[in-house]
Amino acid sequence: MTFGKSRPPLVPDPGQQVLLMSEDGSRIEGFRAVSGPLTTETGEIIIRVAIEEEYRNSRREGRRAVSMAWPAEMVEVSVPWYKWQRWFTR
C-alpha cells in the first residue's frame, strides 16, 4: 500500500516480498506477505507472512499458505532497486 506516487510502500500488499526484522535487529529474507495489516484483540498490528517456498506451493495447489503473524513495525517492504530509482528520479 503506497501513500502517493512518489513514495515507497509503507505496508506490504498480499504477495509482496518482505524482510522481517528479528529482535536483535538483523534482517530475515525469504518471506512474502500473506495479508495486509490486521489488528489483534490486544490492539497490536500484525502482518501474516509465509516463507517463499510455502507461498509458491500454496498458489500452485490453490490453497491458503501456512503463515505466521509478525508485528507490522518489524516488517519492511522489499522493493526492487529499479522501482526505488523510479521513485527518486521523478
GIGIFEN-V556789 format. One record per backbone hydrogen bond with DSSP energy under -0.5 kcal/mol. CO is the residue of the C=O (numbers start at 1). NH is the residue of the N-H. Records with the same first field share a line. If there is no record, write none. Layout:
CO=NH  NH
This chain:
1=10  11
2=4
4=7
13=16
16=33
17=78
18=31
19=76
20=28
22=25
26=22
27=29
28=20
30=52
31=18
32=50
33=15
36=48
38=46
40=43
44=40  46
45=72
46=38
47=70
48=34  35
49=68
50=32
51=55
52=56
53=57
54=58
55=59
56=60
57=61
58=62  63
59=62
65=67
68=49
70=47
71=74
72=75
74=21
76=19
77=79
80=83  84
81=85
82=86
83=87
84=88
85=89
86=90
